[in-house]
Amino acid sequence: MSTKRKLEAILPRRVGSVGPWLDKLVAASLSTRDIVSPATGEVIGQVELATALEVHKAVECAQQEFTRWGGQTIKRRAQIMLKFHALVESRKDELINLIMLENGKNRVEAAGDVAKGLETVEWACSMPQLAYGRHLTVSSGITCHEIRDPVGVVASIVPFNFPFMVPFWTLPIALVAGNCVILKPSEKVPMTMALAAELLFEAGVPRGAFQMVQGEVDVVNALCDHEGICALTFVGSSRVAKLVHDRARAAGKKVIALGGAKNYLVAAPDRDLEMASADIVASFAGCAGQRCMAASVLITIGEQPELIAAVVAKAALLQAGQDGGCVGPVIDMTSRDRILKGICKAAADGAEVLLDGRAWAERKEGGWWVGPTVLRLPASMLEHEAVHAETFGPVLCVLVAKDAAQALSWEALDRHGNAACIYTQSGAIADYFSRRFSAAMIGVNIGVPVPREPFSFGGLEGSRSKFGEHDITGDGAMNFFTKVRKITTKWTATPDAPPDAANFGGTM
């Protein structure tokens, strides 16, 4: 029996929200939308669409649970997360198959989705050693120490492109910190997190401490507006990230909202041809280009025909499919048509099509496919939307700069501030670009420079890739999901102590 048929035999045909408030009557009253496999275009189930009323019920349940969950020790909560990690490892193949079915990733990419999510779980398990506060004698007979408390009920809104990893950027850190979490998964890929929720509960997370509310725009708005939610995270497009950030901030919440990206690769003349060309192809075509760390623009310093030829040749060998090394489908018809429209417009406006993946859209097997595409743009198209709008597909634009200064000036024109990479064999060149790129996550010969734990993930503050003050993983997330209080204490007088002008305790 094929993987797809095995999954169909065990999958619920109807995926709903998760919470103590949910019963059959509530579920039956909700509208649904189809869950569609992007590899085939077939309907594989339905997802129930909650409303603002269900958000309110979820918040009430979370508030009731918060005192109990937040009142446990951080060590106890970390132990539960450690058990969850073991449960995921034991059912990893099921999660991988679900990701392939509802998202379309190839098997290697789906396994990476799970593994990267588990890295954040592992970091969260170390929080008892990281979250303790400072303690210091600050004056004669006076000490000051910090305590770190959870903020309360928090919400996370996540996209479709990494059904496991992106939810687990925030969930384990927020839960171990003692918060109660309400997750809104993407309505396009609800099945993966439905299984993950079962494993969280099996590990010992109370059903009020973690809930999921399925839905669309009205659920997002309700999460932003609800006064019972203290903090909110979002990952998605820049346009929506700004809307969510502004709306949630206006409601008095702490907010991290990560937006889209347009990541630049720069190839110096001394780059290693084989390593650079292979990495460039993996960066722009991996995960069908549907990741905020994907390469979008390659700038060569001077003409480098041998590099471009190698990139095109390697990309041309890629096959459509879901085996490791293949390029999977994009998420839906709307995405496919938008990517195809962008390629056609760039070509009509003067781009040279070096590799054309548009024919993949006509695959007889069905589904939503776009092949790797490489476009060479003249400098006159520097302001074109192909260079500055997020593509979110397997499309690479190539520009030729006369020197390093021009390459950096072109990269700086983009306001996403997310990621950039320099290909070189020179430490001096690598250092020069690393210090001058207008991006937060920099690669040297690495076209997908995701900072692995314990380093945190996020673009530059004030850019179009990040709205808010913290990174979404690591120390930034721990600070975001907690509040720190400082307690200054005096128990005894110390008459023999030297005078301390900065000490206002008991003096006038």
PEWOBEL-V580819 format. One record per residue. N is the residue number from 1. D_LAST is the distance of its C-alpha to the last C-alpha in whole Angstrom. Layout:
<<N & D_LAST> <N & D_LAST>>
This chain:
<<1 & 83> <2 & 81> <3 & 77> <4 & 77> <5 & 79> <6 & 77> <7 & 74> <8 & 76> <9 & 77> <10 & 74> <11 & 72> <12 & 71> <13 & 72> <14 & 69> <15 & 66> <16 & 63> <17 & 59> <18 & 58> <19 & 55> <20 & 56> <21 & 56> <22 & 59> <23 & 63> <24 & 66> <25 & 66> <26 & 63> <27 & 65> <28 & 68> <29 & 67> <30 & 65> <31 & 67> <32 & 68> <33 & 69> <34 & 71> <35 & 70> <36 & 72> <37 & 73> <38 & 72> <39 & 75> <40 & 78> <41 & 76> <42 & 77> <43 & 75> <44 & 74> <45 & 72> <46 & 70> <47 & 66> <48 & 65> <49 & 62> <50 & 60> <51 & 58> <52 & 54> <53 & 55> <54 & 55> <55 & 52> <56 & 50> <57 & 52> <58 & 51> <59 & 47> <60 & 48> <61 & 49> <62 & 46> <63 & 44> <64 & 45> <65 & 46> <66 & 42> <67 & 40> <68 & 43> <69 & 44> <70 & 40> <71 & 39> <72 & 42> <73 & 41> <74 & 41> <75 & 43> <76 & 46> <77 & 46> <78 & 46> <79 & 49> <80 & 51> <81 & 51> <82 & 52> <83 & 55> <84 & 55> <85 & 56> <86 & 59> <87 & 60> <88 & 60> <89 & 62> <90 & 65> <91 & 66> <92 & 65> <93 & 69> <94 & 68> <95 & 65> <96 & 67> <97 & 70> <98 & 68> <99 & 66> <100 & 70> <101 & 71> <102 & 68> <103 & 67> <104 & 70> <105 & 68> <106 & 71> <107 & 71> <108 & 69> <109 & 66> <110 & 66> <111 & 65> <112 & 62> <113 & 61> <114 & 60> <115 & 59> <116 & 57> <117 & 55> <118 & 55> <119 & 53> <120 & 50> <121 & 51> <122 & 51> <123 & 48> <124 & 46> <125 & 47> <126 & 45> <127 & 42> <128 & 41> <129 & 40> <130 & 39> <131 & 36> <132 & 34> <133 & 30> <134 & 28> <135 & 26> <136 & 24> <137 & 22> <138 & 19> <139 & 16> <140 & 17> <141 & 18> <142 & 17> <143 & 20> <144 & 21> <145 & 24> <146 & 26> <147 & 29> <148 & 32> <149 & 33> <150 & 36> <151 & 36> <152 & 39> <153 & 42> <154 & 43> <155 & 47> <156 & 49> <157 & 52> <158 & 54> <159 & 57> <160 & 61> <161 & 61> <162 & 60> <163 & 60> <164 & 58> <165 & 56> <166 & 54> <167 & 53> <168 & 52> <169 & 50> <170 & 47> <171 & 49> <172 & 48> <173 & 44> <174 & 43> <175 & 45> <176 & 44> <177 & 40> <178 & 41> <179 & 42> <180 & 45> <181 & 47> <182 & 49> <183 & 52> <184 & 54> <185 & 57> <186 & 59> <187 & 62> <188 & 64> <189 & 64> <190 & 62> <191 & 65> <192 & 63> <193 & 59> <194 & 61> <195 & 62> <196 & 59> <197 & 58> <198 & 60> <199 & 59> <200 & 55> <201 & 56> <202 & 58> <203 & 56> <204 & 53> <205 & 51> <206 & 51> <207 & 53> <208 & 50> <209 & 48> <210 & 50> <211 & 53> <212 & 55> <213 & 56> <214 & 59> <215 & 59> <216 & 59> <217 & 57> <218 & 56> <219 & 55> <220 & 53> <221 & 51> <222 & 51> <223 & 49> <224 & 47> <225 & 46> <226 & 45> <227 & 42> <228 & 42> <229 & 42> <230 & 39> <231 & 40> <232 & 44> <233 & 46> <234 & 49> <235 & 52> <236 & 55> <237 & 56> <238 & 53> <239 & 54> <240 & 53> <241 & 50> <242 & 49> <243 & 50> <244 & 48> <245 & 45> <246 & 45> <247 & 46> <248 & 44> <249 & 41> <250 & 41> <251 & 41> <252 & 38> <253 & 39> <254 & 38> <255 & 41> <256 & 43> <257 & 47> <258 & 49> <259 & 52> <260 & 55> <261 & 56> <262 & 59> <263 & 58> <264 & 60> <265 & 62> <266 & 63> <267 & 66> <268 & 66> <269 & 69> <270 & 69> <271 & 68> <272 & 70> <273 & 73> <274 & 73> <275 & 70> <276 & 68> <277 & 71> <278 & 71> <279 & 67> <280 & 67> <281 & 70> <282 & 68> <283 & 65> <284 & 66> <285 & 69> <286 & 67> <287 & 66> <288 & 68> <289 & 66> <290 & 63> <291 & 60> <292 & 57> <293 & 58> <294 & 61> <295 & 63> <296 & 64> <297 & 64> <298 & 66> <299 & 66> <300 & 68> <301 & 67> <302 & 71> <303 & 74> <304 & 74> <305 & 77> <306 & 78> <307 & 74> <308 & 75> <309 & 78> <310 & 77> <311 & 74> <312 & 77> <313 & 79> <314 & 77> <315 & 76> <316 & 79> <317 & 80> <318 & 77> <319 & 79> <320 & 78> <321 & 77> <322 & 74> <323 & 75> <324 & 73> <325 & 74> <326 & 75> <327 & 73> <328 & 72> <329 & 72> <330 & 70> <331 & 68> <332 & 70> <333 & 73> <334 & 70> <335 & 68> <336 & 72> <337 & 73> <338 & 70> <339 & 70> <340 & 74> <341 & 73> <342 & 71> <343 & 73> <344 & 76> <345 & 74> <346 & 73> <347 & 77> <348 & 78> <349 & 75> <350 & 76> <351 & 75> <352 & 78> <353 & 78> <354 & 78> <355 & 78> <356 & 79> <357 & 78> <358 & 78> <359 & 82> <360 & 80> <361 & 79> <362 & 83> <363 & 83> <364 & 85> <365 & 83> <366 & 81> <367 & 77> <368 & 75> <369 & 75> <370 & 75> <371 & 76> <372 & 74> <373 & 74> <374 & 74> <375 & 73> <376 & 74> <377 & 72> <378 & 73> <379 & 70> <380 & 71> <381 & 69> <382 & 66> <383 & 64> <384 & 67> <385 & 65> <386 & 67> <387 & 64> <388 & 61> <389 & 62> <390 & 61> <391 & 65> <392 & 64> <393 & 67> <394 & 69> <395 & 69> <396 & 69> <397 & 69> <398 & 70> <399 & 69> <400 & 70> <401 & 67> <402 & 68> <403 & 66> <404 & 62> <405 & 60> <406 & 62> <407 & 62> <408 & 58> <409 & 58> <410 & 60> <411 & 58> <412 & 55> <413 & 57> <414 & 56> <415 & 53> <416 & 53> <417 & 51> <418 & 52> <419 & 54> <420 & 56> <421 & 59> <422 & 60> <423 & 64> <424 & 64> <425 & 65> <426 & 63> <427 & 59> <428 & 58> <429 & 60> <430 & 58> <431 & 55> <432 & 55> <433 & 56> <434 & 53> <435 & 50> <436 & 52> <437 & 53> <438 & 51> <439 & 51> <440 & 48> <441 & 51> <442 & 53> <443 & 56> <444 & 58> <445 & 62> <446 & 61> <447 & 61> <448 & 59> <449 & 56> <450 & 54> <451 & 51> <452 & 52> <453 & 49> <454 & 47> <455 & 47> <456 & 46> <457 & 48> <458 & 47> <459 & 48> <460 & 46> <461 & 43> <462 & 44> <463 & 48> <464 & 51> <465 & 50> <466 & 47> <467 & 45> <468 & 41> <469 & 39> <470 & 40> <471 & 43> <472 & 45> <473 & 46> <474 & 44> <475 & 40> <476 & 40> <477 & 41> <478 & 39> <479 & 36> <480 & 38> <481 & 39> <482 & 35> <483 & 32> <484 & 29> <485 & 26> <486 & 23> <487 & 21> <488 & 18> <489 & 18> <490 & 17> <491 & 19> <492 & 18> <493 & 16> <494 & 17> <495 & 16> <496 & 18> <497 & 17> <498 & 16> <499 & 13> <500 & 13> <501 & 11> <502 & 12> <503 & 10> <504 & 7> <505 & 9> <506 & 7> <507 & 4> <508 & 0>>
